[in-house]
């Protein structure tokens, strides 16, 4: 039975002059998972939100046919849509910390759904909320129900959001990028949970830029570009033998061991996506430009980093992988001199970097720069792009700063007029390019990249990774690359460090570690990675 039937759906925003969705058709049946993939701005999220009456402020929605649960949704009023939301369709969004009310306990969030749809009497709502948390694999559910969202890890928050979406036992779950910010093992657990609901007869509509995730769970896939569906069909056929050049370029942009040494931004021509070689990197010395020796760091009684050592040579990329809480970001802060180790030391260019006065360290701070996961959080919202990029250039005369900003923006592929705009007016890919331009401004020897592409869709991710590779080849820049995406790490890294519980459990050349792991933990990480070759619909994990 079809739970959702849409024909010639069109969603526009007249005041902005935007036609976000332009005549697509869609059906979702019970026990079926349909995935929508495409770049940012393709219209996939607007399509999903329109199915629960949330297309966005100022939106105009039309369709030749628009049925939700057998009813004509074009005739729905706000009361009808409130019944749909939660009762007929549960919505799981990408960022649970934003989606959950920060002022309300997790159990109260779930209880609101139970109350709104009159699922459980008031006296039983707290118990039912704990049962729902337990059903999605949250440990100590009674305790977690009394906590606030900020007290939970990313994986637990996402599970709590899924529990809220499932509270009224809806026949349809709409999951919009539900695993993007999660590490590989938690991602596998969340996908297994969604797949289990699908096996019980729940319909899933999944929005994702991760084609391997789609391959692991979806029965059918729709590929969207510029508001239209350019290809659709069974997942296995579309991903194994795509019929449209756009689908081919998306698949070619997926990083892996096989893509090493080539540009991910492929050119589709003659029915084939062609990758071109990246410029070669030359070895520029054997001595480490950055080294860490037996670093430890604690927060209260908890040891965040425990006896971690690593070396980075000029021009090489060292990847750091591990689950959330493994200590990856704390190591990055120690390397950047933003946190002092309790013991051990960091050396930069052969000189002591940790444990020295900030005034002395400031002279060398330009040598090591950070590219973070969410540059918007690190930008002053009052500053224009030009001012942000010029901020590290205080030693240059004012007229030279303008020239240098223009040169940097051009180098990262941005037009000069971007300098006058504010970061919020840019796309995610443009903001990440601004962050790279700003990091390059003082001509650093080392870039510490902390999840720099995890929030980007696959084609924009490809452009950013290609840009970093070109910069590295031209300048001999070293990269410390932290990511939960093992495919990305395999594509960019020369050597890899695997962390667990604050310790290094394995390290070595990236091919040796990923193809012949010595440790069970590394094998478990690799086994949890969804792949394009996985049978569609199979439960991951």
C-alpha positions as CSV (number, residue, x, y, z in Angstrom):
1,X,0.0,0.0,0.0
2,X,1.3,3.4,-0.9
3,X,1.5,5.7,2.1
4,X,2.6,8.7,0.0
5,X,1.8,9.4,-3.6
6,X,2.9,12.6,-5.2
7,X,2.7,13.6,-8.9
8,X,4.1,16.8,-10.5
9,X,5.0,18.3,-7.1
10,X,6.2,21.9,-7.4
11,X,7.5,24.1,-4.5
12,X,8.5,27.7,-5.0
13,X,9.4,30.7,-3.0
14,X,8.0,33.6,-5.0
15,X,9.5,36.4,-2.9
16,X,13.0,35.0,-3.4
17,X,12.4,34.1,-7.0
18,X,13.3,30.4,-6.3
19,X,11.7,27.3,-7.7
20,X,13.1,24.7,-5.4
21,X,11.1,21.6,-6.7
22,X,10.0,21.5,-10.3
23,X,7.5,18.7,-11.1
24,X,8.7,15.6,-9.3
25,X,6.8,12.3,-8.7
26,X,7.2,10.1,-5.6
27,X,5.6,7.1,-4.0
28,X,6.6,5.4,-0.7
29,X,5.0,2.1,0.3
30,X,4.8,0.3,3.7
31,X,8.0,-1.6,4.5
32,X,9.9,0.2,1.8
33,X,12.9,2.6,2.0
34,X,13.1,5.3,-0.7
35,X,16.2,7.5,-0.8
36,X,16.6,10.9,-2.3
37,X,20.2,12.0,-3.1
38,X,21.7,15.0,-4.7
39,X,23.8,18.1,-4.0
40,X,22.9,20.9,-1.6
41,X,20.2,23.0,-3.2
42,X,18.9,20.1,-5.3
43,X,15.5,20.3,-3.6
44,X,15.6,17.0,-1.7
45,X,15.1,18.4,1.8
46,X,12.3,20.8,0.6
47,X,10.6,17.7,-0.9
48,X,10.8,15.8,2.3
49,X,9.6,18.7,4.5
50,X,6.7,19.3,2.1
51,X,5.4,15.8,3.0
52,X,4.8,17.0,6.6
53,X,3.6,20.5,5.7
54,X,6.9,22.3,6.5
55,X,8.2,23.4,3.1
56,X,9.4,26.7,4.6
57,X,8.2,30.3,5.1
58,X,6.7,31.9,2.0
59,X,6.5,28.6,0.1
60,X,3.9,27.8,-2.5
61,X,3.1,24.1,-3.0
62,X,1.2,22.7,-6.0
63,X,0.8,19.2,-7.3
64,X,-1.3,17.2,-9.8
65,X,-1.8,14.7,-7.0
66,X,-0.6,14.9,-3.4
67,X,-1.9,12.1,-1.1
68,X,-0.8,11.4,2.4
69,X,-2.2,8.2,3.9
70,X,-4.9,8.2,1.2
71,X,-6.0,11.7,1.9
72,X,-5.7,14.8,-0.4
73,X,-3.0,16.8,1.3
74,X,-3.7,19.9,-0.9
75,X,-6.8,20.3,1.1
76,X,-5.1,20.1,4.5
77,X,-5.3,22.8,7.1
78,X,-2.9,23.4,9.9
79,X,-4.8,21.0,12.2
80,X,-4.6,18.2,9.6
81,X,-0.8,18.8,9.3
82,X,-0.3,18.6,13.0
83,X,-2.0,15.2,13.0
84,X,0.4,14.1,10.2
85,X,3.5,15.3,12.0
86,X,4.4,12.7,14.6
87,X,1.1,10.7,14.2
88,X,1.5,9.6,10.5
89,X,5.1,10.6,9.8
90,X,8.0,10.9,12.3
91,X,10.7,13.4,11.3
92,X,14.4,12.7,12.1
93,X,16.7,15.6,11.2
94,X,20.5,15.8,10.9
95,X,21.4,17.9,13.9
96,X,19.7,16.5,17.0
97,X,21.2,19.2,19.2
98,X,19.3,21.8,17.2
99,X,16.2,19.7,16.8
100,X,15.8,18.9,20.5
101,X,14.7,21.7,22.9
102,X,17.8,22.6,24.9
103,X,15.6,23.7,27.9
104,X,13.6,20.5,28.1
105,X,14.7,17.1,29.4
106,X,14.8,14.3,26.8
107,X,12.0,12.4,28.4
108,X,9.7,15.5,28.3
109,X,10.5,15.9,24.6
110,X,9.2,12.4,23.9
111,X,6.3,12.8,26.3
112,X,5.1,15.8,24.3
113,X,4.5,13.6,21.3
114,X,2.7,11.0,23.4
115,X,0.4,13.8,24.8
116,X,-0.2,15.5,21.4
117,X,-1.3,12.3,19.8
118,X,-3.0,11.0,22.9
119,X,-1.0,7.8,22.8
120,X,-0.5,7.2,26.5
121,X,-2.3,8.6,29.6
122,X,-0.4,11.2,31.6
123,X,0.5,8.8,34.4
124,X,2.3,6.4,32.0
125,X,4.2,8.8,29.8
126,X,7.4,8.9,31.7
127,X,7.6,5.1,31.7
128,X,6.7,4.9,28.0
129,X,9.4,7.6,27.2
130,X,12.0,5.4,29.0
131,X,10.8,2.3,27.1
132,X,11.1,4.1,23.8
133,X,14.7,5.2,24.6
134,X,15.5,1.6,25.5
135,X,14.0,0.4,22.2
136,X,16.5,2.5,20.3
137,X,19.5,1.3,22.2
138,X,19.9,4.1,24.8
139,X,21.6,2.7,27.9
140,X,20.2,3.6,31.3
141,X,17.1,5.0,29.7
142,X,15.5,6.2,32.9
143,X,18.6,8.3,33.7
144,X,18.9,9.6,30.2
145,X,15.3,10.6,30.1
146,X,16.0,13.0,33.0
147,X,19.0,14.6,31.2
148,X,19.1,17.6,28.9
149,X,20.3,17.2,25.2
150,X,23.6,18.8,25.9
151,X,24.4,16.1,28.4
152,X,24.2,13.3,25.8
153,X,26.7,12.3,23.2
154,X,26.0,12.9,19.5
155,X,24.9,9.3,19.0
156,X,22.7,9.3,22.1
157,X,21.0,12.6,21.0
158,X,20.3,11.1,17.5
159,X,18.8,8.0,19.1
160,X,16.7,10.2,21.4
161,X,15.4,12.1,18.3
162,X,14.5,8.8,16.7
163,X,12.7,7.7,19.8
164,X,10.7,10.9,19.7
165,X,9.9,10.3,16.0
166,X,8.7,6.8,16.8
167,X,6.7,7.7,19.9
168,X,3.3,7.7,18.2
169,X,4.2,4.6,16.2
170,X,3.9,6.4,12.8
171,X,3.7,4.3,9.6
172,X,6.3,6.6,7.9
173,X,9.7,7.9,9.1
174,X,11.3,10.7,7.2
175,X,15.0,10.8,7.9
176,X,16.9,13.9,6.6
177,X,20.7,13.3,6.8
178,X,20.2,11.3,10.1
179,X,23.8,10.0,10.2
180,X,26.0,12.8,8.7
181,X,27.6,14.0,11.9
182,X,28.0,10.5,13.5
183,X,31.1,8.4,13.7
184,X,31.1,5.1,11.7
185,X,30.1,2.8,14.6
186,X,27.2,5.0,15.8
187,X,26.2,5.5,12.2
188,X,26.0,1.7,11.8
189,X,23.9,1.4,14.9
190,X,21.4,4.1,13.8
191,X,21.1,2.5,10.3
192,X,20.5,-0.9,11.9
193,X,17.8,0.6,14.0
194,X,16.1,2.2,11.0
195,X,16.4,-1.0,9.0
196,X,14.8,-2.9,11.9
197,X,11.8,-0.6,11.8
198,X,11.6,-1.1,8.0
199,X,11.6,-4.8,8.5
200,X,8.6,-4.4,10.8
201,X,6.7,-2.6,8.0
202,X,7.5,1.0,8.7
203,X,8.1,3.1,5.5
204,X,11.3,5.1,5.3
205,X,12.0,8.2,3.2
206,X,15.8,8.9,3.6
207,X,17.5,12.1,2.5
208,X,21.3,11.6,2.3
209,X,24.4,12.7,0.4
210,X,26.2,9.5,1.5
211,X,25.7,7.1,-1.3
212,X,27.2,4.2,0.7
213,X,24.6,4.7,3.4
214,X,21.9,4.8,0.7
215,X,23.2,1.5,-0.8
216,X,23.0,-0.2,2.6
217,X,19.3,0.4,3.3
218,X,17.3,1.8,0.4
219,X,15.2,-0.2,-2.0
220,X,14.7,2.6,-4.5
221,X,16.6,5.8,-5.1
222,X,15.7,9.2,-6.7
223,X,18.6,11.4,-7.9
224,X,17.7,15.1,-7.8
225,X,19.5,18.1,-9.4
226,X,18.2,21.6,-9.6
227,X,14.7,20.7,-8.4
228,X,14.0,17.8,-10.8
229,X,14.6,14.0,-10.6
230,X,17.2,13.2,-13.3
231,X,17.3,9.4,-12.5
232,X,15.4,6.9,-10.4
233,X,15.1,3.2,-10.0
234,X,16.1,0.2,-7.8
235,X,19.1,1.2,-5.7
236,X,21.3,-1.6,-7.0
237,X,20.8,-0.7,-10.6
238,X,21.1,3.1,-10.2
239,X,24.3,2.9,-8.2
240,X,25.9,0.0,-10.1
241,X,24.9,1.1,-13.6
242,X,23.8,4.8,-13.6
243,X,22.2,6.1,-16.7
244,X,22.7,9.8,-16.2
245,X,26.0,11.7,-16.3
246,X,25.1,13.6,-13.0
247,X,24.7,10.3,-11.2
248,X,28.0,9.1,-12.5
249,X,29.8,12.3,-11.3
250,X,28.2,11.8,-7.8
251,X,29.5,8.2,-7.7
252,X,33.0,9.2,-8.9
253,X,33.1,11.8,-6.1
254,X,32.9,9.2,-3.4
255,X,36.4,9.0,-1.8
256,X,38.0,5.6,-1.2
257,X,41.3,3.7,-1.5
258,X,40.7,3.4,-5.3
259,X,40.4,7.2,-5.7
260,X,43.8,7.9,-4.1
261,X,46.0,10.2,-6.3
262,X,43.1,11.4,-8.5
263,X,40.7,14.3,-8.4
264,X,37.3,13.4,-7.0
265,X,35.6,16.2,-9.1
266,X,35.2,14.0,-12.2
267,X,34.0,15.0,-15.6
268,X,31.2,12.9,-17.1
269,X,31.5,12.4,-20.8
270,X,30.3,9.7,-23.2
271,X,28.6,7.8,-20.5
272,X,31.8,7.6,-18.3
273,X,32.9,9.7,-15.3
274,X,36.6,10.5,-15.9
275,X,38.9,11.2,-13.0
276,X,42.1,13.1,-13.7
277,X,45.4,12.7,-11.7
278,X,46.2,15.1,-8.9
279,X,49.5,16.9,-9.2
280,X,52.3,14.8,-7.6
281,X,53.6,15.6,-4.2
282,X,57.4,15.7,-3.7
283,X,59.1,14.4,-0.6
284,X,60.5,17.4,1.2
285,X,62.6,16.0,4.0
286,X,62.5,13.1,6.5
287,X,62.6,15.0,9.7
288,X,59.3,15.6,11.4
289,X,58.0,19.2,11.2
290,X,55.5,18.5,14.0
291,X,55.9,15.8,16.7
292,X,54.1,14.8,19.8
293,X,55.7,12.7,22.5
294,X,53.6,10.8,25.1
295,X,50.9,13.5,25.4
296,X,48.4,13.2,28.2
297,X,45.4,15.4,29.0
298,X,42.6,15.1,31.5
299,X,39.2,16.7,32.3
300,X,38.6,16.3,36.0
301,X,39.2,12.6,36.7
302,X,38.7,11.6,33.1
303,X,41.8,10.9,31.0
304,X,41.0,12.3,27.5
305,X,44.4,11.6,26.0
306,X,46.7,9.0,27.3
307,X,50.4,8.7,26.2
308,X,49.8,9.7,22.6
309,X,52.8,10.1,20.3
310,X,52.8,10.9,16.6
311,X,55.0,12.6,13.9
312,X,54.1,14.7,10.8
313,X,56.7,15.2,8.1
314,X,56.7,18.1,5.6
315,X,54.3,17.5,2.7
316,X,52.6,14.4,4.2
317,X,49.1,13.8,5.4
318,X,48.5,12.0,8.7
319,X,45.0,10.9,9.3
320,X,43.5,10.4,12.8
321,X,40.4,8.2,13.1
322,X,38.3,6.8,15.9
323,X,34.9,6.9,17.5
324,X,33.4,10.0,19.2
325,X,35.2,10.4,22.5
326,X,38.3,8.7,21.4
327,X,40.4,11.9,21.9
328,X,40.9,13.0,18.3
329,X,39.9,16.6,18.7
330,X,41.7,16.9,22.0
331,X,44.9,15.8,20.2
332,X,44.2,18.5,17.6
333,X,43.9,21.1,20.4
334,X,47.2,19.9,21.9
335,X,49.0,20.1,18.5
336,X,47.6,23.6,17.9
337,X,48.8,24.8,21.3
338,X,45.2,25.6,22.4
339,X,45.5,23.2,25.3
340,X,48.5,22.4,27.4
341,X,49.3,18.7,28.0
342,X,49.4,17.4,31.6
343,X,52.6,15.6,30.5
344,X,54.6,15.0,27.4
345,X,55.5,17.6,24.8
346,X,54.8,18.9,21.3
347,X,57.6,20.2,19.1
348,X,57.1,22.4,16.1
349,X,59.9,22.8,13.5
350,X,62.2,21.1,16.0
351,X,61.5,23.5,18.8
352,X,59.4,23.1,21.9
353,X,55.9,24.2,21.2
354,X,54.0,23.1,24.4
355,X,54.7,24.4,27.8
356,X,56.2,27.7,26.6
357,X,55.0,31.3,27.4
358,X,52.2,32.4,25.0
359,X,54.2,35.4,24.0
360,X,57.0,33.2,22.7
361,X,54.6,30.8,21.1
362,X,52.8,33.6,19.3
363,X,55.8,34.2,17.1
364,X,55.4,30.7,15.6
365,X,51.6,30.5,15.6
366,X,51.3,31.3,11.9
367,X,53.1,28.1,11.1
368,X,50.1,25.9,12.2
369,X,46.5,26.7,11.3
370,X,43.1,25.1,11.9
371,X,40.3,24.2,9.4
372,X,37.3,23.2,11.5
373,X,34.1,21.3,10.8
374,X,31.8,24.2,11.0
375,X,33.5,27.4,10.0
376,X,30.4,29.5,10.7
377,X,30.9,28.9,14.4
378,X,34.5,30.2,14.2
379,X,33.7,33.3,12.1
380,X,32.6,36.6,13.7
381,X,29.1,37.1,12.2
382,X,29.7,40.9,12.0
383,X,32.7,40.5,9.7
384,X,32.6,40.3,5.9
385,X,34.5,37.6,4.2
386,X,37.2,40.0,3.2
387,X,37.8,41.1,6.8
388,X,37.8,37.5,8.0
389,X,40.5,36.4,5.5
390,X,42.5,39.6,6.2
391,X,42.5,39.1,10.0
392,X,45.8,37.1,10.1
393,X,47.5,39.7,7.8
394,X,48.0,42.5,10.3
395,X,51.7,42.7,9.5
396,X,51.0,43.8,5.9
397,X,50.2,47.3,4.9
398,X,46.4,47.9,4.3
399,X,46.7,48.0,0.4
400,X,48.7,44.8,0.4
401,X,46.1,43.1,2.6
402,X,43.4,43.8,-0.1
403,X,45.6,42.3,-2.8
404,X,46.5,39.3,-0.6
405,X,42.8,38.6,0.2
406,X,41.9,38.8,-3.5
407,X,44.7,36.4,-4.3
408,X,43.6,33.9,-1.6
409,X,40.0,34.0,-2.6
410,X,41.0,33.3,-6.2
411,X,43.2,30.5,-5.1
412,X,40.3,28.7,-3.3
413,X,38.0,29.2,-6.3
414,X,35.9,32.1,-5.0
415,X,35.0,35.2,-7.0
416,X,36.3,38.5,-5.7
417,X,32.8,39.9,-5.0
418,X,32.5,37.3,-2.2
419,X,34.8,39.5,-0.1
420,X,32.0,42.0,0.5
421,X,29.5,39.4,1.7
422,X,28.9,37.9,5.1
423,X,29.4,34.2,5.8
424,X,25.7,33.5,6.4
425,X,25.0,34.5,2.9
426,X,27.3,31.8,1.5
427,X,26.7,28.1,0.9
428,X,28.4,25.4,3.1
429,X,31.0,24.7,0.4
430,X,31.7,28.4,0.0
431,X,32.1,28.9,3.8
432,X,34.6,26.0,3.9
433,X,36.6,27.6,1.1
434,X,36.7,30.9,3.0
435,X,38.0,28.9,6.1
436,X,40.7,27.4,3.9
437,X,41.6,30.9,2.5
438,X,41.8,32.3,6.0
439,X,44.0,29.4,7.2
440,X,46.4,29.9,4.2
441,X,46.7,33.6,4.7
442,X,49.8,33.4,7.0
443,X,51.4,30.8,4.7
444,X,51.4,27.9,7.3
445,X,53.6,24.8,7.2
446,X,50.8,22.7,8.7
447,X,47.0,22.6,8.5
448,X,45.1,20.8,11.2
449,X,41.8,19.7,9.6
450,X,39.2,18.7,12.1
451,X,36.2,17.1,10.2
452,X,36.6,19.7,7.4
453,X,34.1,18.0,5.0
454,X,31.7,16.0,7.2
455,X,28.8,18.5,6.7
456,X,29.3,18.8,3.0
457,X,27.5,16.9,0.2
458,X,29.6,14.5,-1.8
459,X,30.2,16.8,-4.8
460,X,31.2,19.8,-2.7
461,X,33.3,17.5,-0.5
462,X,35.1,16.4,-3.6
463,X,35.9,20.0,-4.6
464,X,37.3,20.8,-1.1
465,X,39.4,17.7,-0.9
466,X,40.8,18.3,-4.4
467,X,41.6,21.9,-3.4
468,X,43.5,20.7,-0.3
469,X,45.5,18.2,-2.4
470,X,46.4,20.9,-4.9
471,X,47.6,23.3,-2.1
472,X,49.6,20.6,-0.5
473,X,51.3,19.7,-3.8
474,X,52.1,23.3,-4.6
475,X,53.2,24.5,-1.1
476,X,54.5,21.3,0.5
477,X,52.0,21.9,3.3
478,X,51.5,19.1,5.9
479,X,48.1,18.0,6.9
480,X,46.7,16.5,10.1
481,X,43.4,15.2,8.9
482,X,40.8,14.2,11.5
483,X,37.6,12.5,10.3
484,X,35.1,9.8,11.1
485,X,34.8,9.0,7.4
486,X,37.3,6.3,6.7
487,X,36.8,6.6,2.9
488,X,37.9,10.2,3.1
489,X,40.9,9.3,5.3
490,X,42.0,6.5,3.0
491,X,41.8,8.9,0.0
492,X,43.8,11.7,1.5
493,X,46.3,10.1,4.0
494,X,49.8,8.8,3.7
495,X,49.8,7.4,7.3
496,X,46.9,6.9,9.7
497,X,46.6,6.9,13.5
498,X,43.7,4.9,15.1
499,X,42.5,6.1,18.5
500,X,40.3,4.6,21.1
501,X,39.7,5.8,24.6
502,X,42.4,8.4,24.4
503,X,45.1,6.0,23.3
504,X,46.7,5.1,19.9
505,X,45.8,1.5,19.3
506,X,47.3,1.2,15.8
507,X,49.2,3.3,13.3
508,X,51.1,2.9,10.1
509,X,50.8,3.4,6.3
510,X,47.2,3.9,5.4
511,X,47.0,0.9,3.1
512,X,48.6,-1.4,5.6
513,X,46.3,-0.3,8.4
514,X,43.1,-0.4,6.4
515,X,43.8,-3.5,4.3
516,X,45.7,-5.5,7.0
517,X,44.6,-4.2,10.4
518,X,46.3,-5.8,13.4
519,X,43.8,-4.8,16.0
520,X,40.3,-6.0,16.6
521,X,39.1,-2.4,17.2
522,X,40.4,-1.3,13.8
523,X,38.7,-4.3,12.1
524,X,35.4,-3.4,13.8
525,X,35.7,0.2,12.6
526,X,36.3,-0.9,9.1
527,X,33.5,-3.5,9.2
528,X,31.0,-0.8,10.3
529,X,31.7,1.3,7.2
530,X,28.8,1.1,4.6
531,X,30.0,0.6,1.1
532,X,28.5,1.0,-2.4
533,X,28.9,-2.7,-2.9
534,X,26.6,-3.6,0.0
535,X,23.3,-5.3,-1.0
536,X,20.6,-2.6,-0.9
537,X,18.1,-3.1,2.0
538,X,20.5,-5.3,4.0
539,X,20.6,-4.4,7.7
540,X,24.0,-2.7,8.3
541,X,26.3,-3.4,11.2
